[in-house]
Amino acid sequence: MKHSTHLQNNPRRKAKPSQQGHAWLLHHLYVLFSSLGRIARTPLPSLMTAAVIGIALALPTGLYLLLENVQQISNDWESVAQMSLFIKPEINDDAKINAFAKKLEQHPDIHGIRIITPAQALEEYRQLSGFGDALKALEENPLPAVIVIQPASSEVEANQRLLKNLEQLPEVDIVQFDMLWLKRLFTIITIIRRGVLILAGLLSLAVLLVIGNTIRLAIYNRRDEIEIYKLVGATDTFIRRPFLYIGFWYGLFGGLIAWVLVNISLWLLKKPVKQLAILYESQFELVTLDALSSFILLFCGALLGLAGAWLAVGQHLKNIQPR
């Protein structure tokens, strides 16, 4: 009777959910750092594998930053795009030109204007052309007044509409606004951007293959250990876990190497680009990897490592059965 009472007062209790979660977390942390230890035991092969992954990740990242810098330059070019309105020769009175310019200032699609009078245009041509003595022989100034317009919008379609409206004004003789080269540049950038995406996809596939081959070799080297695990009843999830973390570490280290390679490249380019910007009197600065871009690069590397390891383990683990 006492024995039965003792059994009732001391039943075998299952672990609480919080305790199970704590044990699960501790096991994952143990496997995470033990897999890092396995990689550290073979430093040179591990470094070579991570370097291959890093180079594969650095190429599309560097091309992406190159496109971002070209896009920034092209946006600056587009923002300073100007229209030149050549006024009809019969309108040579400064008062009429100023009145016409004030009317243009009220247009909602015009950000600002600058007037070049015929006298100013002739003086500028005399200084730049080198034909100052020949121009003295002219009886009258053949150059028309020019109004330089800064459009309010940087969109090509909006500027094309403004161009058509200005061409219909009776005071305007010719409107000069060449946006074709900018359209071509944007089209080239779009094509290159598509090519970078394709290259990134191909190199991501290469990373998956590198990780898969590395995990396959790791599984082959631990074949006997895996067979013993299966003999004692270990699940595939339990056996798969260390290999997934190995893939994670390889991908993360590859992302770190890619981050270092890209930043070193940008550091080497920073000084000559700055000197070139000074020569062109520009405030241009290189677009570099910010915190968000760095996180995305490392995250993509770790994710590719996990994906490659998952595919490799799923393929090869089921072929290993205890003998």
Stockholm file with secondary structure:
# STOCKHOLM 1.0

chainA/1-323         MKHSTHLQNNPRRKAKPSQQGHAWLLHHLYVLFSSLGRIARTPLPSLMTAAVIGIALALPTGLYLLLENVQQISNDWESVAQMSLFIKPEINDDAKINAFAKKLEQHPDIHGIRIITPAQALEEYRQLSGFGDALKALEENPLPAVIVIQPASSEVEANQRLLKNLEQLPEVDIVQFDMLWLKRLFTIITIIRRGVLILAGLLSLAVLLVIGNTIRLAIYNRRDEIEIYKLVGATDTFIRRPFLYIGFWYGLFGGLIAWVLVNISLWLLKKPVKQLAILYESQFELVTLDALSSFILLFCGALLGLAGAWLAVGQHLKNIQPR
#=GR chainA/1-323 SS CHHHHHHHHSCCCCCCHHHHHHHHHHHHHHHHHHHHHHHHTSHHHHHHHHHHHHHHHHHHHHHHHHHHHHHHHHHHHHHTCCEEEEECTTCCCHHHHHHHHHHHHTCTTEEEEEEECHHHHHHHHHHHHSCHHHHTTCSSCCCCCEEEEEESCCCHHHHHHHHHHHHTCTTEEEEECCCHHHHHHHHHHHHHHHHHHHHHHHHHHHHHHHHHHHHHHHHHHTHHHHHHHHHTTCCHHHHHHHHHHHHHHHHHHHHHHHHHHHHHHHHHHHHHHHHHHHHTTCCCCCCCCCHHHHHHHHHHHHHHHHHHHHHHHHHHGGGCCCC
#=GC SS_cons         CHHHHHHHHSCCCCCCHHHHHHHHHHHHHHHHHHHHHHHHTSHHHHHHHHHHHHHHHHHHHHHHHHHHHHHHHHHHHHHTCCEEEEECTTCCCHHHHHHHHHHHHTCTTEEEEEEECHHHHHHHHHHHHSCHHHHTTCSSCCCCCEEEEEESCCCHHHHHHHHHHHHTCTTEEEEECCCHHHHHHHHHHHHHHHHHHHHHHHHHHHHHHHHHHHHHHHHHHTHHHHHHHHHTTCCHHHHHHHHHHHHHHHHHHHHHHHHHHHHHHHHHHHHHHHHHHHHTTCCCCCCCCCHHHHHHHHHHHHHHHHHHHHHHHHHHGGGCCCC
//
